[in-house]
Amino acid sequence: MTTPASVVAPPPTPVFGAREVGDDDRARFADDGVICLRGVLDAEAVELLRRAVDDAIERPGPHGYQVANPGDPGFFFTDYNLWQRDERVRRFIEDGPVADVARSLVGSPGLTLYFDNVFVKAAGSRNIVPWHEDAMYMRMNGTVLNFWIALDPVPLDSAVMFKRGSHRRDAPTSLAIHFDQAKTYADPLTRGRVPLEDFGPIDREFDTVCWAAEPGDAVVFTQRTFHSSPPNNAGRIRRAIGFLLLADDVTFDADPGTSDPPFRGEGLVDGGPPQCASFPRLR
Ligand SMILES: O=C(O)CCC(=O)C(=O)O
C-alpha cells in the first residue's frame, strides 16, 4: 500500500439532532465522492448491529470468510447479507435512518438495497484492505453508495482512507483485486474494466482523507471513490457494517463474469432496473 501524500480531514458533518443533510453536504458529497456523517445511529441501533455482527462472526453466512495470516495477531472477517438471515438487521435497514439519509444525500426519490457487508478487524489485525473502487466488484451501473457505519471507536491511524474526488476521474473501472492478497479472482467482471497497472498517478492526483470515528458515525462514498484501510492499530476490535445502496439511476449489469459478492438477483435484464426479491426497494 502506498503512503498517503497528504492526510486532511474536512470538518465532520452532524446529521441527526443538529440538522439533516443539507445543500452543503450534497455539494460536498458530489465534489468529494465521500462524506463523514456524525451520529447517524443512536446507541441502541449501534448495540443491535454489534450483536448481529458478533453472531455473524460465530456463524458466518455462505460467503463469509476470515483472513488470518499464520503468525499474525487477530483476523480480518467479512460477510454479507445479514439482513436476509437476521430479523434485527432487516428491520434496521427498512425502518432506520440510513435509507433516508442516503437518498437525501444524492437527491434520489427512491432507494434500493443491493447488499450489506460486514468488516471486522480484530485487535492487532495487520490485515490491510488494498486501494480499490467498489465498482470493480459490482454489477450495477450508476449511483451506488457504500454507507459504512463504525460500530466501535476508530482512531485516525486505523481509519478507512479515501482518495477525495477520485470518483470524478474520467477513466474506466479497474479490474477486481482480491482483499485476501493471497488470492486472485478466476473469473472477474471484465466488461468496461481494465487492469489497475499503477496506483501512483491516482495517489498523487487526489488528496487522501480519513476520519477518526465514534460508534454510530458513518462514512458514505460512491462506488467509484478509491479507498483502502490500514491495519487495526486501535488495540481493540473494530466492527463495521456497510450498506450498498442504489439510487434510482442505477441499472443492472449482466456481465457474464463473477461479481464479489456473486449476487445476481432474480430475473434482471442487462441495462434494466435492479429491483428484485434480493435487491428490494427501501423507499
Ligand atoms: O472496513 C474496512 O476496513 C474496509 C471497507 C471497504 O473497503 C469497503 O467497504 O469497500
Ligand as a Chemical Component Dictionary entry (heavy atoms), coordinates in Angstrom:
data_LIG
# 
_chem_comp.id                   LIG 
_chem_comp.type                 NON-POLYMER 
_chem_comp.pdbx_formal_charge   0 
_chem_comp.three_letter_code    LIG 
# 
loop_
_chem_comp_atom.comp_id 
_chem_comp_atom.atom_id 
_chem_comp_atom.alt_atom_id 
_chem_comp_atom.type_symbol 
_chem_comp_atom.charge 
_chem_comp_atom.model_Cartn_x 
_chem_comp_atom.model_Cartn_y 
_chem_comp_atom.model_Cartn_z 
_chem_comp_atom.pdbx_ordinal 
LIG O1 O1 O 0 -13.812 -1.594 6.630 1  
LIG C1 C1 C 0 -12.756 -1.686 6.011 2  
LIG O2 O2 O 0 -11.662 -1.827 6.561 3  
LIG C2 C2 C 0 -12.740 -1.605 4.504 4  
LIG C3 C3 C 0 -14.072 -1.226 3.919 5  
LIG C4 C4 C 0 -14.070 -1.294 2.427 6  
LIG O3 O3 O 0 -13.056 -1.361 1.800 7  
LIG C5 C5 C 0 -15.337 -1.286 1.698 8  
LIG O4 O4 O 0 -16.400 -1.149 2.309 9  
LIG O5 O5 O 0 -15.293 -1.420 0.450 10 
# 
loop_
_chem_comp_bond.comp_id 
_chem_comp_bond.atom_id_1 
_chem_comp_bond.atom_id_2 
_chem_comp_bond.value_order 
_chem_comp_bond.pdbx_ordinal 
LIG O1 C1 DOUB 1 
LIG C1 O2 SING 2 
LIG C1 C2 SING 3 
LIG C2 C3 SING 4 
LIG C3 C4 SING 5 
LIG C4 O3 DOUB 6 
LIG C4 C5 SING 7 
LIG C5 O4 DOUB 8 
LIG C5 O5 SING 9 
# 
